[in-house]
C-alpha cells in the first residue's frame, strides 16, 4: 500500500456506488485498515440534524476513521456543488499538509464529476430570473421540470424532478446563454481528468438492492425519521435542496396530510429511492474508468485496485 505521505501526483482514491450498495461499510473498513481519512461525497450529509434519512456514519464510526464534509450547514441553508468542491479542495490540501491520505466516499455523481472533471463556467446567477421561475413553480408545481423536459431533455434525464435548485439553474443557463446546459457540460465527457483519480464502484444485483431499500426504509421510519423531519420543520425548516432529500420530502408531504397512511409514505420513499438508484447507476456507468466490485469482495480486492493506480502513477 502506498504510504499516506505519497506523492501528490498519485491518483486520488474514490469509492462510489448507488444508495444501499454497501460502499460506505467497505470504504470504512478499508480506511481504518490503512490509516486514511474519509471525505464524504454525499450531497445531503452536509446538512446538520438530517441524520436518520441520510444514513450518516455513526459517532462510533467517525471515531474509528476521521470524516470530513459532514454536518456543515443547517437544513435551512443553501449549499451547492461549487461550495462543496471548494470545501473538498481545502480538506485535501489540509490532509496533504499533515501527511495524510484521504478516500472520497459517496454516491453523488455530480460532486464526483465536478471535483474530478471540473465545474462548468456558466453565467452568474440572476436573482430576478430565479425569483420569477420560483414564482411560476409555486403557482403551478411541476411546471419547471416539465419545461426542462421540453427544452433540454438530456439535462432533465439527469436531474431529479424535485431538485428545484438544479432545475432552475438549467433553465437559467438556457435563458442567459441561449444554449442548453447539457450542451455546455462536455467537459464531463473528456477522457482527461482535472484531478487524476482511481474510482471503484460498489454494486449489487437489482433484487438485492430492492430488498435492502425495503429494510432501510423500515429501519429509518422505526428510528424516528418522521419526528426528525418535524423537528427540523419547527426549527428553521428546509431549504429547497435539503427539503428535496428522499425520505424527508415524503415525510414533509405526510405531515401535510398528502398521504393516506404510513403504508403509502413507506411505499413512496421506497419508490423514490429506487428511482434515485437508477439515476446514480446511469451516471456512473457512463464512466469507463470505474472498476466495479461487489461489497463482499473485501478490502483486499479494493486495495488491489487502488495499489494498481498508485503503481501506474509511480511508473509515470
C-alpha positions as CSV (number, residue, x, y, z in Angstrom):
1,X,0.0,0.0,0.0
2,X,1.3,3.4,-0.9
3,X,2.2,5.4,2.2
4,X,-0.2,8.2,3.3
5,X,2.5,10.7,2.5
6,X,2.8,9.6,-1.1
7,X,3.5,11.9,-4.0
8,X,0.8,14.4,-4.9
9,X,1.0,13.1,-8.4
10,X,-0.6,9.8,-7.3
11,X,-4.2,9.4,-8.2
12,X,-6.8,10.3,-5.6
13,X,-9.0,7.4,-4.4
14,X,-12.7,7.2,-4.8
15,X,-15.3,4.7,-3.6
16,X,-18.8,5.3,-5.0
17,X,-21.9,3.4,-6.0
18,X,-25.7,3.8,-5.7
19,X,-27.6,4.1,-2.5
20,X,-27.7,0.8,-0.4
21,X,-24.9,-0.8,-2.4
22,X,-22.6,-1.2,0.6
23,X,-19.9,1.3,-0.4
24,X,-19.8,3.0,3.0
25,X,-19.1,-0.1,5.0
26,X,-16.4,-1.3,2.6
27,X,-14.8,2.1,2.5
28,X,-14.8,2.4,6.3
29,X,-13.1,-0.9,6.8
30,X,-10.5,-0.1,4.1
31,X,-9.8,3.4,5.5
32,X,-9.5,2.1,9.1
33,X,-7.0,-0.7,8.0
34,X,-4.8,1.8,6.0
35,X,-5.0,4.9,8.2
36,X,-6.9,7.0,5.7
37,X,-9.4,9.9,6.3
38,X,-12.8,9.8,4.6
39,X,-14.1,12.8,2.6
40,X,-17.9,12.4,2.3
41,X,-19.2,12.8,-1.3
42,X,-22.9,12.9,-0.2
43,X,-24.9,16.0,-1.1
44,X,-27.3,15.5,1.8
45,X,-24.8,14.6,4.5
46,X,-23.6,18.3,4.6
47,X,-26.8,19.2,6.5
48,X,-26.9,19.1,10.3
49,X,-29.7,17.2,12.0
50,X,-30.6,15.3,8.9
51,X,-29.1,12.1,10.4
52,X,-31.6,9.3,10.0
53,X,-32.6,9.9,6.4
54,X,-29.1,10.4,5.2
55,X,-27.7,7.3,6.9
56,X,-24.7,9.3,8.1
57,X,-21.8,7.4,9.7
58,X,-22.4,7.0,13.4
59,X,-20.4,8.6,16.2
60,X,-18.6,5.3,16.7
61,X,-17.7,5.0,13.0
62,X,-16.4,8.6,13.0
63,X,-14.3,7.7,16.0
64,X,-12.7,4.8,14.0
65,X,-12.0,7.0,11.0
66,X,-11.9,10.8,10.6
67,X,-14.7,12.0,8.3
68,X,-14.9,15.3,6.5
69,X,-17.7,17.4,4.9
70,X,-20.5,16.1,7.2
71,X,-22.7,18.5,9.2
72,X,-21.5,21.7,7.5
73,X,-24.7,23.8,7.4
74,X,-28.2,23.9,8.8
75,X,-31.1,22.4,6.7
76,X,-32.4,25.9,6.0
77,X,-29.2,26.9,4.3
78,X,-28.4,26.8,0.6
79,X,-25.4,24.6,-0.4
80,X,-24.3,23.9,-3.9
81,X,-21.8,21.9,-5.9
82,X,-19.3,24.8,-6.2
83,X,-19.3,25.2,-2.4
84,X,-18.7,21.5,-1.9
85,X,-15.9,21.5,-4.4
86,X,-14.2,24.4,-2.6
87,X,-14.6,22.6,0.8
88,X,-13.2,19.3,-0.6
89,X,-10.2,21.1,-2.1
90,X,-9.5,22.7,1.3
91,X,-9.7,19.3,3.1
92,X,-7.4,17.7,0.5
93,X,-4.8,20.5,1.0
94,X,-5.0,20.2,4.8
95,X,-4.6,16.4,4.7
96,X,-1.6,16.7,2.4
97,X,0.0,19.2,4.7
98,X,-0.5,16.8,7.6
99,X,0.9,13.9,5.6
100,X,-2.4,12.1,5.5
101,X,-4.2,10.4,2.5
102,X,-7.9,10.7,2.0
103,X,-10.6,8.4,0.5
104,X,-13.5,10.1,-1.2
105,X,-16.7,8.1,-0.4
106,X,-20.3,8.7,-1.6
107,X,-23.0,8.4,-4.1
108,X,-23.5,11.9,-5.5
109,X,-22.2,11.6,-9.1
110,X,-22.4,15.4,-9.7
111,X,-19.9,16.0,-6.9
112,X,-17.6,13.4,-8.3
113,X,-17.7,14.8,-11.8
114,X,-17.4,18.4,-10.8
115,X,-14.5,17.9,-8.4
116,X,-12.5,15.5,-10.6
117,X,-13.5,16.8,-14.1
118,X,-14.1,20.4,-13.2
119,X,-17.0,22.8,-12.9
120,X,-18.8,24.3,-15.9
121,X,-18.1,28.0,-16.3
122,X,-21.7,29.2,-16.8
123,X,-23.3,32.6,-16.4
124,X,-23.6,34.2,-13.0
125,X,-26.8,33.8,-11.0
126,X,-29.7,36.1,-12.0
127,X,-31.7,36.8,-8.8
128,X,-34.7,38.3,-10.7
129,X,-34.9,35.4,-13.1
130,X,-34.6,32.9,-10.3
131,X,-37.4,34.7,-8.4
132,X,-39.6,34.6,-11.5
133,X,-39.0,30.9,-12.0
134,X,-39.7,30.2,-8.4
135,X,-43.0,32.1,-8.6
136,X,-44.1,30.1,-11.6
137,X,-43.3,26.8,-9.8
138,X,-45.2,28.0,-6.7
139,X,-48.2,28.8,-8.8
140,X,-48.0,25.5,-10.8
141,X,-45.9,22.8,-9.1
142,X,-44.0,20.7,-11.6
143,X,-44.1,23.2,-14.4
144,X,-40.4,24.0,-14.4
145,X,-39.4,20.4,-14.7
146,X,-42.0,19.9,-17.5
147,X,-40.4,22.9,-19.3
148,X,-36.9,21.5,-18.8
149,X,-38.1,18.2,-20.3
150,X,-39.2,20.1,-23.4
151,X,-36.2,22.4,-23.9
152,X,-33.4,20.2,-22.6
153,X,-34.4,16.6,-22.2
154,X,-30.8,15.4,-21.8
155,X,-30.5,17.7,-18.7
156,X,-33.9,16.6,-17.4
157,X,-32.9,13.0,-17.6
158,X,-30.0,13.7,-15.2
159,X,-31.9,15.9,-12.7
160,X,-34.3,14.8,-10.1
161,X,-37.7,16.3,-10.8
162,X,-37.8,17.5,-7.1
163,X,-34.3,19.2,-7.3
164,X,-35.6,22.7,-7.8
165,X,-32.1,24.3,-7.5
166,X,-30.7,22.4,-10.4
167,X,-33.8,22.7,-12.5
168,X,-33.8,26.5,-12.0
169,X,-30.1,26.6,-12.8
170,X,-30.6,24.6,-16.1
171,X,-33.4,27.0,-17.2
172,X,-31.4,30.0,-16.1
173,X,-28.4,28.9,-18.2
174,X,-30.6,28.3,-21.2
175,X,-32.2,31.7,-20.9
176,X,-29.0,33.6,-20.3
177,X,-26.9,31.9,-22.9
178,X,-29.4,30.5,-25.5
179,X,-27.8,27.1,-25.2
180,X,-29.0,24.1,-23.2
181,X,-26.8,23.3,-20.1
182,X,-26.4,19.7,-21.4
183,X,-24.5,21.1,-24.4
184,X,-22.2,23.1,-22.2
185,X,-21.1,20.2,-19.9
186,X,-19.0,18.4,-22.5
187,X,-16.0,18.6,-20.1
188,X,-17.7,15.7,-18.2
189,X,-17.2,13.6,-21.4
190,X,-13.5,14.4,-21.8
191,X,-11.1,11.5,-21.3
192,X,-8.8,13.5,-19.1
193,X,-9.4,14.5,-15.5
194,X,-8.7,17.8,-13.7
195,X,-7.6,15.6,-10.8
196,X,-6.3,12.2,-11.7
197,X,-8.2,9.6,-9.7
198,X,-8.9,5.9,-9.4
199,X,-12.6,5.1,-9.0
200,X,-14.1,1.9,-7.5
201,X,-17.8,1.4,-7.9
202,X,-19.6,-0.9,-5.5
203,X,-22.6,-2.7,-7.0
204,X,-25.2,-5.3,-6.1
205,X,-27.8,-7.2,-8.0
206,X,-31.1,-5.4,-8.6
207,X,-33.1,-7.8,-6.4
208,X,-30.6,-7.4,-3.5
209,X,-30.9,-3.6,-3.8
210,X,-34.7,-3.7,-3.7
211,X,-34.6,-5.9,-0.5
212,X,-32.0,-3.6,1.1
213,X,-34.1,-0.5,0.3
214,X,-37.1,-2.1,1.8
215,X,-35.2,-2.9,5.0
216,X,-33.5,0.6,5.0
217,X,-36.9,2.4,4.7
218,X,-38.4,0.4,7.5
219,X,-35.4,1.0,9.7
220,X,-35.4,4.8,9.1
221,X,-39.1,5.1,9.9
222,X,-38.7,2.9,13.1
223,X,-35.7,5.1,14.1
224,X,-37.8,8.3,14.0
225,X,-37.5,9.8,10.6
226,X,-40.9,11.5,10.9
227,X,-40.0,13.0,14.2
228,X,-36.7,14.2,12.9
229,X,-38.4,15.8,9.9
230,X,-41.0,17.5,12.1
231,X,-38.3,18.9,14.5
232,X,-36.4,20.5,11.6
233,X,-39.7,21.9,10.2
234,X,-40.3,23.6,13.6
235,X,-36.8,24.9,13.9
236,X,-35.7,26.7,10.8
237,X,-37.2,24.5,8.2
238,X,-35.6,23.1,5.0
239,X,-34.0,24.9,2.0
240,X,-35.4,23.8,-1.4
241,X,-32.4,21.5,-1.8
242,X,-32.4,19.9,1.6
243,X,-36.2,19.6,1.5
244,X,-35.9,17.5,-1.7
245,X,-33.9,14.8,0.0
246,X,-35.5,11.4,-0.3
247,X,-37.2,10.4,3.0
248,X,-37.5,14.0,4.2
249,X,-39.5,15.1,1.1
250,X,-42.0,12.3,1.6
251,X,-42.2,12.9,5.4
252,X,-43.0,16.5,4.8
253,X,-45.8,15.6,2.5
254,X,-47.1,13.1,5.0
255,X,-47.1,15.7,7.8
256,X,-49.2,18.0,5.5
257,X,-51.7,15.2,5.0
258,X,-50.8,14.4,1.5
259,X,-50.6,10.6,2.0
260,X,-53.5,8.5,3.4
261,X,-51.4,6.5,5.8
262,X,-47.9,5.3,6.8
263,X,-48.0,2.5,4.3
264,X,-48.3,5.0,1.4
265,X,-45.5,7.0,3.0
266,X,-43.2,3.9,3.1
267,X,-44.1,3.0,-0.4
268,X,-43.3,6.5,-1.8
269,X,-39.9,6.5,0.0
270,X,-39.1,3.1,-1.5
271,X,-40.2,4.0,-5.0
272,X,-38.3,7.3,-5.0
273,X,-35.2,5.6,-3.6
274,X,-35.3,3.0,-6.5
275,X,-35.5,5.9,-9.0
276,X,-32.5,7.6,-7.3
277,X,-30.6,4.3,-7.6
278,X,-31.3,4.2,-11.3
279,X,-30.2,7.8,-11.8
280,X,-27.0,7.2,-9.9
281,X,-26.2,4.0,-11.8
282,X,-26.9,5.7,-15.1
283,X,-24.4,8.5,-14.3
284,X,-21.7,6.1,-13.0
285,X,-22.0,3.6,-15.8
286,X,-21.1,6.3,-18.3
287,X,-17.6,6.3,-16.8
288,X,-15.4,3.6,-18.3
289,X,-12.7,4.4,-15.7
290,X,-14.7,2.8,-12.9
291,X,-13.6,-0.6,-11.6
292,X,-16.7,-2.4,-10.3
293,X,-16.6,-4.6,-7.2
294,X,-19.3,-6.3,-5.1
295,X,-19.4,-5.2,-1.4
296,X,-18.4,-8.7,-0.3
297,X,-15.2,-8.6,-2.4
298,X,-13.5,-7.4,0.7
299,X,-10.9,-4.7,1.4
300,X,-8.0,-6.7,-0.1
301,X,-9.7,-6.6,-3.5
302,X,-10.2,-2.8,-3.0
303,X,-6.6,-2.5,-2.1
304,X,-5.5,-4.3,-5.2
305,X,-7.4,-1.8,-7.4
306,X,-6.0,1.2,-5.6
307,X,-2.5,-0.1,-5.4
308,X,-2.5,-0.6,-9.2
309,X,-3.4,3.0,-9.6
310,X,-0.5,4.0,-7.4
311,X,1.9,1.8,-9.3
312,X,0.8,3.3,-12.6
313,X,1.5,6.8,-11.2
314,X,4.9,5.7,-9.9
315,X,5.9,4.4,-13.4
316,X,4.9,7.7,-15.0
